[in-house]
Amino acid sequence: MSEFIKAILKRALWTFVEVVPAAALTAIGSATTLGEVDWKTVASTAILAGIISVLKSFAIGVPEAPRDLDPSNGHPPA
């Protein structure tokens, strides 16, 4: 697996992990008990954020990737 793909996946996972608590807190705020929280919505929100992160990384690059692998530097990965 190329370093560029590893950087993209790492960034997407980090985004997913950041969004889960925020989405959960939003869902918990509108529920009266934890049983009423719509966990499917929390998960789908986090997954969508991860997908958007991947798409954004392909579009503008990943700062963590080596500069010679970053498509925003004009050098797409091989």
mmCIF file as gemmi writes it, N, C-alpha and C atoms, coordinates in Angstrom:
data_model
loop_
_atom_site.group_PDB
_atom_site.id
_atom_site.type_symbol
_atom_site.label_atom_id
_atom_site.label_alt_id
_atom_site.label_comp_id
_atom_site.label_asym_id
_atom_site.label_entity_id
_atom_site.label_seq_id
_atom_site.pdbx_PDB_ins_code
_atom_site.Cartn_x
_atom_site.Cartn_y
_atom_site.Cartn_z
_atom_site.occupancy
_atom_site.B_iso_or_equiv
_atom_site.pdbx_formal_charge
_atom_site.auth_seq_id
_atom_site.auth_asym_id
_atom_site.pdbx_PDB_model_num
ATOM 1 N N . MET Axp A 1 ? 0.863 -1.178 0 1 0 ? 1 A 1
ATOM 2 C CA . MET Axp A 1 ? 0 0 0 1 0 ? 1 A 1
ATOM 3 C C . MET Axp A 1 ? 0.903 1.232 0 1 0 ? 1 A 1
ATOM 4 N N . SER Axp A 2 ? 0.57 2.188 -0.854 1 0 ? 2 A 1
ATOM 5 C CA . SER Axp A 2 ? 1.419 3.375 -0.959 1 0 ? 2 A 1
ATOM 6 C C . SER Axp A 2 ? 1.281 4.273 0.278 1 0 ? 2 A 1
ATOM 7 N N . GLU Axp A 3 ? 2.283 5.075 0.476 1 0 ? 3 A 1
ATOM 8 C CA . GLU Axp A 3 ? 2.273 6.012 1.607 1 0 ? 3 A 1
ATOM 9 C C . GLU Axp A 3 ? 1.122 7.002 1.484 1 0 ? 3 A 1
ATOM 10 N N . PHE Axp A 4 ? 0.787 7.388 0.253 1 0 ? 4 A 1
ATOM 11 C CA . PHE Axp A 4 ? -0.308 8.336 0.028 1 0 ? 4 A 1
ATOM 12 C C . PHE Axp A 4 ? -1.639 7.73 0.482 1 0 ? 4 A 1
ATOM 13 N N . ILE Axp A 5 ? -1.894 6.477 0.112 1 0 ? 5 A 1
ATOM 14 C CA . ILE Axp A 5 ? -3.138 5.805 0.513 1 0 ? 5 A 1
ATOM 15 C C . ILE Axp A 5 ? -3.175 5.624 2.027 1 0 ? 5 A 1
ATOM 16 N N . LYS Axp A 6 ? -2.044 5.26 2.621 1 0 ? 6 A 1
ATOM 17 C CA . LYS Axp A 6 ? -1.987 5.127 4.078 1 0 ? 6 A 1
ATOM 18 C C . LYS Axp A 6 ? -2.326 6.45 4.758 1 0 ? 6 A 1
ATOM 19 N N . ALA Axp A 7 ? -1.8 7.553 4.224 1 0 ? 7 A 1
ATOM 20 C CA . ALA Axp A 7 ? -2.076 8.873 4.798 1 0 ? 7 A 1
ATOM 21 C C . ALA Axp A 7 ? -3.556 9.222 4.657 1 0 ? 7 A 1
ATOM 22 N N . ILE Axp A 8 ? -4.151 8.889 3.52 1 0 ? 8 A 1
ATOM 23 C CA . ILE Axp A 8 ? -5.58 9.157 3.302 1 0 ? 8 A 1
ATOM 24 C C . ILE Axp A 8 ? -6.423 8.356 4.293 1 0 ? 8 A 1
ATOM 25 N N . LEU Axp A 9 ? -6.114 7.073 4.441 1 0 ? 9 A 1
ATOM 26 C CA . LEU Axp A 9 ? -6.893 6.233 5.352 1 0 ? 9 A 1
ATOM 27 C C . LEU Axp A 9 ? -6.723 6.659 6.803 1 0 ? 9 A 1
ATOM 28 N N . LYS Axp A 10 ? -5.51 7.052 7.165 1 0 ? 10 A 1
ATOM 29 C CA . LYS Axp A 10 ? -5.269 7.533 8.528 1 0 ? 10 A 1
ATOM 30 C C . LYS Axp A 10 ? -6.088 8.797 8.801 1 0 ? 10 A 1
ATOM 31 N N . ARG Axp A 11 ? -6.107 9.715 7.838 1 0 ? 11 A 1
ATOM 32 C CA . ARG Axp A 11 ? -6.872 10.951 7.983 1 0 ? 11 A 1
ATOM 33 C C . ARG Axp A 11 ? -8.367 10.651 8.064 1 0 ? 11 A 1
ATOM 34 N N . ALA Axp A 12 ? -8.858 9.742 7.242 1 0 ? 12 A 1
ATOM 35 C CA . ALA Axp A 12 ? -10.283 9.39 7.252 1 0 ? 12 A 1
ATOM 36 C C . ALA Axp A 12 ? -10.673 8.742 8.579 1 0 ? 12 A 1
ATOM 37 N N . LEU Axp A 13 ? -9.823 7.859 9.09 1 0 ? 13 A 1
ATOM 38 C CA . LEU Axp A 13 ? -10.098 7.229 10.389 1 0 ? 13 A 1
ATOM 39 C C . LEU Axp A 13 ? -10.118 8.272 11.496 1 0 ? 13 A 1
ATOM 40 N N . TRP Axp A 14 ? -9.172 9.191 11.462 1 0 ? 14 A 1
ATOM 41 C CA . TRP Axp A 14 ? -9.119 10.253 12.464 1 0 ? 14 A 1
ATOM 42 C C . TRP Axp A 14 ? -10.399 11.097 12.407 1 0 ? 14 A 1
ATOM 43 N N . THR Axp A 15 ? -10.856 11.421 11.205 1 0 ? 15 A 1
ATOM 44 C CA . THR Axp A 15 ? -12.092 12.191 11.041 1 0 ? 15 A 1
ATOM 45 C C . THR Axp A 15 ? -13.271 11.417 11.616 1 0 ? 15 A 1
ATOM 46 N N . PHE Axp A 16 ? -13.345 10.126 11.306 1 0 ? 16 A 1
ATOM 47 C CA . PHE Axp A 16 ? -14.421 9.28 11.826 1 0 ? 16 A 1
ATOM 48 C C . PHE Axp A 16 ? -14.44 9.312 13.35 1 0 ? 16 A 1
ATOM 49 N N . VAL Axp A 17 ? -13.263 9.132 13.952 1 0 ? 17 A 1
ATOM 50 C CA . VAL Axp A 17 ? -13.161 9.108 15.412 1 0 ? 17 A 1
ATOM 51 C C . VAL Axp A 17 ? -13.542 10.45 16.028 1 0 ? 17 A 1
ATOM 52 N N . GLU Axp A 18 ? -13.241 11.538 15.35 1 0 ? 18 A 1
ATOM 53 C CA . GLU Axp A 18 ? -13.611 12.862 15.86 1 0 ? 18 A 1
ATOM 54 C C . GLU Axp A 18 ? -15.11 13.116 15.763 1 0 ? 18 A 1
ATOM 55 N N . VAL Axp A 19 ? -15.739 12.591 14.716 1 0 ? 19 A 1
ATOM 56 C CA . VAL Axp A 19 ? -17.157 12.876 14.482 1 0 ? 19 A 1
ATOM 57 C C . VAL Axp A 19 ? -18.069 12.039 15.377 1 0 ? 19 A 1
ATOM 58 N N . VAL Axp A 20 ? -17.665 10.829 15.724 1 0 ? 20 A 1
ATOM 59 C CA . VAL Axp A 20 ? -18.528 9.957 16.543 1 0 ? 20 A 1
ATOM 60 C C . VAL Axp A 20 ? -18.983 10.649 17.831 1 0 ? 20 A 1
ATOM 61 N N . PRO Axp A 21 ? -18.076 11.211 18.648 1 0 ? 21 A 1
ATOM 62 C CA . PRO Axp A 21 ? -18.564 11.841 19.878 1 0 ? 21 A 1
ATOM 63 C C . PRO Axp A 21 ? -19.448 13.061 19.623 1 0 ? 21 A 1
ATOM 64 N N . ALA Axp A 22 ? -19.123 13.828 18.606 1 0 ? 22 A 1
ATOM 65 C CA . ALA Axp A 22 ? -19.937 15.011 18.31 1 0 ? 22 A 1
ATOM 66 C C . ALA Axp A 22 ? -21.342 14.606 17.872 1 0 ? 22 A 1
ATOM 67 N N . ALA Axp A 23 ? -21.423 13.617 16.997 1 0 ? 23 A 1
ATOM 68 C CA . ALA Axp A 23 ? -22.736 13.141 16.546 1 0 ? 23 A 1
ATOM 69 C C . ALA Axp A 23 ? -23.5 12.495 17.701 1 0 ? 23 A 1
ATOM 70 N N . ALA Axp A 24 ? -22.79 11.75 18.543 1 0 ? 24 A 1
ATOM 71 C CA . ALA Axp A 24 ? -23.441 11.108 19.688 1 0 ? 24 A 1
ATOM 72 C C . ALA Axp A 24 ? -23.981 12.148 20.663 1 0 ? 24 A 1
ATOM 73 N N . LEU Axp A 25 ? -23.19 13.171 20.931 1 0 ? 25 A 1
ATOM 74 C CA . LEU Axp A 25 ? -23.653 14.221 21.842 1 0 ? 25 A 1
ATOM 75 C C . LEU Axp A 25 ? -24.878 14.939 21.292 1 0 ? 25 A 1
ATOM 76 N N . THR Axp A 26 ? -24.894 15.151 19.999 1 0 ? 26 A 1
ATOM 77 C CA . THR Axp A 26 ? -26.062 15.781 19.379 1 0 ? 26 A 1
ATOM 78 C C . THR Axp A 26 ? -27.283 14.879 19.521 1 0 ? 26 A 1
ATOM 79 N N . ALA Axp A 27 ? -27.107 13.589 19.259 1 0 ? 27 A 1
ATOM 80 C CA . ALA Axp A 27 ? -28.224 12.649 19.365 1 0 ? 27 A 1
ATOM 81 C C . ALA Axp A 27 ? -28.665 12.482 20.81 1 0 ? 27 A 1
ATOM 82 N N . ILE Axp A 28 ? -27.713 12.438 21.728 1 0 ? 28 A 1
ATOM 83 C CA . ILE Axp A 28 ? -28.048 12.288 23.142 1 0 ? 28 A 1
ATOM 84 C C . ILE Axp A 28 ? -28.794 13.52 23.65 1 0 ? 28 A 1
ATOM 85 N N . GLY Axp A 29 ? -28.426 14.678 23.139 1 0 ? 29 A 1
ATOM 86 C CA . GLY Axp A 29 ? -29.085 15.912 23.559 1 0 ? 29 A 1
ATOM 87 C C . GLY Axp A 29 ? -30.56 15.945 23.23 1 0 ? 29 A 1
ATOM 88 N N . SER Axp A 30 ? -30.959 15.231 22.173 1 0 ? 30 A 1
ATOM 89 C CA . SER Axp A 30 ? -32.371 15.235 21.788 1 0 ? 30 A 1
ATOM 90 C C . SER Axp A 30 ? -33.116 13.998 22.294 1 0 ? 30 A 1
ATOM 91 N N . ALA Axp A 31 ? -32.439 13.124 23.026 1 0 ? 31 A 1
ATOM 92 C CA . ALA Axp A 31 ? -33.073 11.919 23.571 1 0 ? 31 A 1
ATOM 93 C C . ALA Axp A 31 ? -33.176 12.055 25.089 1 0 ? 31 A 1
ATOM 94 N N . THR Axp A 32 ? -34.146 11.369 25.651 1 0 ? 32 A 1
ATOM 95 C CA . THR Axp A 32 ? -34.29 11.408 27.107 1 0 ? 32 A 1
ATOM 96 C C . THR Axp A 32 ? -33.531 10.283 27.787 1 0 ? 32 A 1
ATOM 97 N N . THR Axp A 33 ? -33.248 9.195 27.053 1 0 ? 33 A 1
ATOM 98 C CA . THR Axp A 33 ? -32.432 8.098 27.584 1 0 ? 33 A 1
ATOM 99 C C . THR Axp A 33 ? -31.464 7.637 26.497 1 0 ? 33 A 1
ATOM 100 N N . LEU Axp A 34 ? -30.403 6.929 26.909 1 0 ? 34 A 1
ATOM 101 C CA . LEU Axp A 34 ? -29.447 6.409 25.929 1 0 ? 34 A 1
ATOM 102 C C . LEU Axp A 34 ? -30.103 5.406 24.988 1 0 ? 34 A 1
ATOM 103 N N . GLY Axp A 35 ? -31.126 4.727 25.438 1 0 ? 35 A 1
ATOM 104 C CA . GLY Axp A 35 ? -31.85 3.775 24.593 1 0 ? 35 A 1
ATOM 105 C C . GLY Axp A 35 ? -32.576 4.447 23.443 1 0 ? 35 A 1
ATOM 106 N N . GLU Axp A 36 ? -32.874 5.733 23.597 1 0 ? 36 A 1
ATOM 107 C CA . GLU Axp A 36 ? -33.569 6.467 22.547 1 0 ? 36 A 1
ATOM 108 C C . GLU Axp A 36 ? -32.629 7.074 21.511 1 0 ? 36 A 1
ATOM 109 N N . VAL Axp A 37 ? -31.331 6.977 21.74 1 0 ? 37 A 1
ATOM 110 C CA . VAL Axp A 37 ? -30.367 7.541 20.794 1 0 ? 37 A 1
ATOM 111 C C . VAL Axp A 37 ? -30.395 6.709 19.514 1 0 ? 37 A 1
ATOM 112 N N . ASP Axp A 38 ? -30.47 7.377 18.392 1 0 ? 38 A 1
ATOM 113 C CA . ASP Axp A 38 ? -30.46 6.694 17.098 1 0 ? 38 A 1
ATOM 114 C C . ASP Axp A 38 ? -29.002 6.454 16.687 1 0 ? 38 A 1
ATOM 115 N N . TRP Axp A 39 ? -28.465 5.301 17.096 1 0 ? 39 A 1
ATOM 116 C CA . TRP Axp A 39 ? -27.056 4.993 16.871 1 0 ? 39 A 1
ATOM 117 C C . TRP Axp A 39 ? -26.75 4.776 15.395 1 0 ? 39 A 1
ATOM 118 N N . LYS Axp A 40 ? -27.76 4.397 14.602 1 0 ? 40 A 1
ATOM 119 C CA . LYS Axp A 40 ? -27.545 4.273 13.153 1 0 ? 40 A 1
ATOM 120 C C . LYS Axp A 40 ? -27.228 5.636 12.55 1 0 ? 40 A 1
ATOM 121 N N . THR Axp A 41 ? -27.9 6.655 13.029 1 0 ? 41 A 1
ATOM 122 C CA . THR Axp A 41 ? -27.64 8.007 12.54 1 0 ? 41 A 1
ATOM 123 C C . THR Axp A 41 ? -26.251 8.471 12.96 1 0 ? 41 A 1
ATOM 124 N N . VAL Axp A 42 ? -25.864 8.167 14.191 1 0 ? 42 A 1
ATOM 125 C CA . VAL Axp A 42 ? -24.524 8.526 14.67 1 0 ? 42 A 1
ATOM 126 C C . VAL Axp A 42 ? -23.476 7.854 13.792 1 0 ? 42 A 1
ATOM 127 N N . ALA Axp A 43 ? -23.642 6.544 13.546 1 0 ? 43 A 1
ATOM 128 C CA . ALA Axp A 43 ? -22.675 5.8 12.73 1 0 ? 43 A 1
ATOM 129 C C . ALA Axp A 43 ? -22.651 6.31 11.294 1 0 ? 43 A 1
ATOM 130 N N . SER Axp A 44 ? -23.827 6.533 10.708 1 0 ? 44 A 1
ATOM 131 C CA . SER Axp A 44 ? -23.845 6.981 9.312 1 0 ? 44 A 1
ATOM 132 C C . SER Axp A 44 ? -23.269 8.381 9.161 1 0 ? 44 A 1
ATOM 133 N N . THR Axp A 45 ? -23.454 9.228 10.158 1 0 ? 45 A 1
ATOM 134 C CA . THR Axp A 45 ? -22.854 10.564 10.123 1 0 ? 45 A 1
ATOM 135 C C . THR Axp A 45 ? -21.337 10.468 10.142 1 0 ? 45 A 1
ATOM 136 N N . ALA Axp A 46 ? -20.804 9.612 11.002 1 0 ? 46 A 1
ATOM 137 C CA . ALA Axp A 46 ? -19.349 9.444 11.1 1 0 ? 46 A 1
ATOM 138 C C . ALA Axp A 46 ? -18.78 8.801 9.834 1 0 ? 46 A 1
ATOM 139 N N . ILE Axp A 47 ? -19.476 7.815 9.291 1 0 ? 47 A 1
ATOM 140 C CA . ILE Axp A 47 ? -19.017 7.168 8.058 1 0 ? 47 A 1
ATOM 141 C C . ILE Axp A 47 ? -19.013 8.163 6.9 1 0 ? 47 A 1
ATOM 142 N N . LEU Axp A 48 ? -20.069 8.958 6.798 1 0 ? 48 A 1
ATOM 143 C CA . LEU Axp A 48 ? -20.127 9.972 5.745 1 0 ? 48 A 1
ATOM 144 C C . LEU Axp A 48 ? -18.979 10.97 5.885 1 0 ? 48 A 1
ATOM 145 N N . ALA Axp A 49 ? -18.658 11.363 7.096 1 0 ? 49 A 1
ATOM 146 C CA . ALA Axp A 49 ? -17.527 12.276 7.31 1 0 ? 49 A 1
ATOM 147 C C . ALA Axp A 49 ? -16.221 11.633 6.856 1 0 ? 49 A 1
ATOM 148 N N . GLY Axp A 50 ? -16.057 10.334 7.116 1 0 ? 50 A 1
ATOM 149 C CA . GLY Axp A 50 ? -14.86 9.627 6.665 1 0 ? 50 A 1
ATOM 150 C C . GLY Axp A 50 ? -14.771 9.564 5.152 1 0 ? 50 A 1
ATOM 151 N N . ILE Axp A 51 ? -15.897 9.315 4.494 1 0 ? 51 A 1
ATOM 152 C CA . ILE Axp A 51 ? -15.929 9.279 3.027 1 0 ? 51 A 1
ATOM 153 C C . ILE Axp A 51 ? -15.588 10.648 2.451 1 0 ? 51 A 1
ATOM 154 N N . ILE Axp A 52 ? -16.168 11.689 3.025 1 0 ? 52 A 1
ATOM 155 C CA . ILE Axp A 52 ? -15.87 13.037 2.567 1 0 ? 52 A 1
ATOM 156 C C . ILE Axp A 52 ? -14.392 13.353 2.757 1 0 ? 52 A 1
ATOM 157 N N . SER Axp A 53 ? -13.814 12.876 3.853 1 0 ? 53 A 1
ATOM 158 C CA . SER Axp A 53 ? -12.385 13.081 4.099 1 0 ? 53 A 1
ATOM 159 C C . SER Axp A 53 ? -11.542 12.432 3.007 1 0 ? 53 A 1
ATOM 160 N N . VAL Axp A 54 ? -11.907 11.216 2.611 1 0 ? 54 A 1
ATOM 161 C CA . VAL Axp A 54 ? -11.173 10.522 1.543 1 0 ? 54 A 1
ATOM 162 C C . VAL Axp A 54 ? -11.282 11.298 0.233 1 0 ? 54 A 1
ATOM 163 N N . LEU Axp A 55 ? -12.489 11.71 -0.119 1 0 ? 55 A 1
ATOM 164 C CA . LEU Axp A 55 ? -12.684 12.468 -1.362 1 0 ? 55 A 1
ATOM 165 C C . LEU Axp A 55 ? -11.912 13.78 -1.345 1 0 ? 55 A 1
ATOM 166 N N . LYS Axp A 56 ? -11.952 14.45 -0.209 1 0 ? 56 A 1
ATOM 167 C CA . LYS Axp A 56 ? -11.222 15.713 -0.066 1 0 ? 56 A 1
ATOM 168 C C . LYS Axp A 56 ? -9.716 15.49 -0.182 1 0 ? 56 A 1
ATOM 169 N N . SER Axp A 57 ? -9.223 14.4 0.375 1 0 ? 57 A 1
ATOM 170 C CA . SER Axp A 57 ? -7.792 14.102 0.292 1 0 ? 57 A 1
ATOM 171 C C . SER Axp A 57 ? -7.347 13.885 -1.146 1 0 ? 57 A 1
ATOM 172 N N . PHE Axp A 58 ? -8.184 13.204 -1.944 1 0 ? 58 A 1
ATOM 173 C CA . PHE Axp A 58 ? -7.849 13.018 -3.356 1 0 ? 58 A 1
ATOM 174 C C . PHE Axp A 58 ? -7.916 14.338 -4.116 1 0 ? 58 A 1
ATOM 175 N N . ALA Axp A 59 ? -8.842 15.211 -3.714 1 0 ? 59 A 1
ATOM 176 C CA . ALA Axp A 59 ? -9.013 16.477 -4.429 1 0 ? 59 A 1
ATOM 177 C C . ALA Axp A 59 ? -7.925 17.491 -4.11 1 0 ? 59 A 1
ATOM 178 N N . ILE Axp A 60 ? -7.554 17.618 -2.833 1 0 ? 60 A 1
ATOM 179 C CA . ILE Axp A 60 ? -6.602 18.679 -2.469 1 0 ? 60 A 1
ATOM 180 C C . ILE Axp A 60 ? -5.314 18.181 -1.855 1 0 ? 60 A 1
ATOM 181 N N . GLY Axp A 61 ? -5.218 16.873 -1.64 1 0 ? 61 A 1
ATOM 182 C CA . GLY Axp A 61 ? -3.979 16.327 -1.093 1 0 ? 61 A 1
ATOM 183 C C . GLY Axp A 61 ? -4.06 16.101 0.399 1 0 ? 61 A 1
ATOM 184 N N . VAL Axp A 62 ? -2.983 15.525 0.917 1 0 ? 62 A 1
ATOM 185 C CA . VAL Axp A 62 ? -2.89 15.186 2.332 1 0 ? 62 A 1
ATOM 186 C C . VAL Axp A 62 ? -1.597 15.771 2.873 1 0 ? 62 A 1
ATOM 187 N N . PRO Axp A 63 ? -1.675 16.684 3.834 1 0 ? 63 A 1
ATOM 188 C CA . PRO Axp A 63 ? -0.448 17.284 4.363 1 0 ? 63 A 1
ATOM 189 C C . PRO Axp A 63 ? 0.519 16.266 4.962 1 0 ? 63 A 1
ATOM 190 N N . GLU Axp A 64 ? -0.008 15.145 5.476 1 0 ? 64 A 1
ATOM 191 C CA . GLU Axp A 64 ? 0.847 14.143 6.103 1 0 ? 64 A 1
ATOM 192 C C . GLU Axp A 64 ? 1.628 13.315 5.093 1 0 ? 64 A 1
ATOM 193 N N . ALA Axp A 65 ? 1.177 13.296 3.843 1 0 ? 65 A 1
ATOM 194 C CA . ALA Axp A 65 ? 1.841 12.493 2.818 1 0 ? 65 A 1
ATOM 195 C C . ALA Axp A 65 ? 3.126 13.172 2.37 1 0 ? 65 A 1
ATOM 196 N N . PRO Axp A 66 ? 4.114 12.377 1.968 1 0 ? 66 A 1
ATOM 197 C CA . PRO Axp A 66 ? 5.33 12.987 1.423 1 0 ? 66 A 1
ATOM 198 C C . PRO Axp A 66 ? 4.976 13.883 0.236 1 0 ? 66 A 1
ATOM 199 N N . ARG Axp A 67 ? 5.642 14.997 0.103 1 0 ? 67 A 1
ATOM 200 C CA . ARG Axp A 67 ? 5.309 15.983 -0.934 1 0 ? 67 A 1
ATOM 201 C C . ARG Axp A 67 ? 5.357 15.397 -2.34 1 0 ? 67 A 1
ATOM 202 N N . ASP Axp A 68 ? 6.222 14.418 -2.589 1 0 ? 68 A 1
ATOM 203 C CA . ASP Axp A 68 ? 6.293 13.854 -3.926 1 0 ? 68 A 1
ATOM 204 C C . ASP Axp A 68 ? 5.12 12.926 -4.236 1 0 ? 68 A 1
ATOM 205 N N . LEU Axp A 69 ? 4.305 12.597 -3.233 1 0 ? 69 A 1
ATOM 206 C CA . LEU Axp A 69 ? 3.128 11.757 -3.443 1 0 ? 69 A 1
ATOM 207 C C . LEU Axp A 69 ? 1.831 12.546 -3.373 1 0 ? 69 A 1
ATOM 208 N N . ASP Axp A 70 ? 1.92 13.806 -3.061 1 0 ? 70 A 1
ATOM 209 C CA . ASP Axp A 70 ? 0.741 14.638 -2.848 1 0 ? 70 A 1
ATOM 210 C C . ASP Axp A 70 ? 0.238 15.185 -4.184 1 0 ? 70 A 1
ATOM 211 N N . PRO Axp A 71 ? -1.006 14.816 -4.619 1 0 ? 71 A 1
ATOM 212 C CA . PRO Axp A 71 ? -1.502 15.287 -5.909 1 0 ? 71 A 1
ATOM 213 C C . PRO Axp A 71 ? -1.645 16.807 -5.983 1 0 ? 71 A 1
ATOM 214 N N . SER Axp A 72 ? -1.809 17.48 -4.86 1 0 ? 72 A 1
ATOM 215 C CA . SER Axp A 72 ? -1.911 18.947 -4.917 1 0 ? 72 A 1
ATOM 216 C C . SER Axp A 72 ? -0.581 19.573 -5.266 1 0 ? 72 A 1
ATOM 217 N N . ASN Axp A 73 ? 0.495 18.799 -5.18 1 0 ? 73 A 1
ATOM 218 C CA . ASN Axp A 73 ? 1.82 19.27 -5.529 1 0 ? 73 A 1
ATOM 219 C C . ASN Axp A 73 ? 2.096 19.067 -7.014 1 0 ? 73 A 1
ATOM 220 N N . GLY Axp A 74 ? 1.106 18.557 -7.744 1 0 ? 74 A 1
ATOM 221 C CA . GLY Axp A 74 ? 1.273 18.337 -9.165 1 0 ? 74 A 1
ATOM 222 C C . GLY Axp A 74 ? 1.901 16.995 -9.502 1 0 ? 74 A 1
ATOM 223 N N . HIS Axp A 75 ? 2.097 16.139 -8.502 1 0 ? 75 A 1
ATOM 224 C CA . HIS Axp A 75 ? 2.69 14.831 -8.717 1 0 ? 75 A 1
ATOM 225 C C . HIS Axp A 75 ? 1.749 13.762 -8.187 1 0 ? 75 A 1
ATOM 226 N N . PRO Axp A 76 ? 0.851 13.247 -9.03 1 0 ? 76 A 1
ATOM 227 C CA . PRO Axp A 76 ? -0.066 12.215 -8.539 1 0 ? 76 A 1
ATOM 228 C C . PRO Axp A 76 ? 0.688 10.955 -8.152 1 0 ? 76 A 1
ATOM 229 N N . PRO Axp A 77 ? 0.132 10.202 -7.222 1 0 ? 77 A 1
ATOM 230 C CA . PRO Axp A 77 ? 0.801 8.962 -6.806 1 0 ? 77 A 1
ATOM 231 C C . PRO Axp A 77 ? 0.898 7.967 -7.956 1 0 ? 77 A 1
ATOM 232 N N . ALA Axp A 78 ? 1.95 7.2 -7.957 1 0 ? 78 A 1
ATOM 233 C CA . ALA Axp A 78 ? 2.159 6.206 -9.023 1 0 ? 78 A 1
ATOM 234 C C . ALA Axp A 78 ? 1.339 4.969 -8.777 1 0 ? 78 A 1
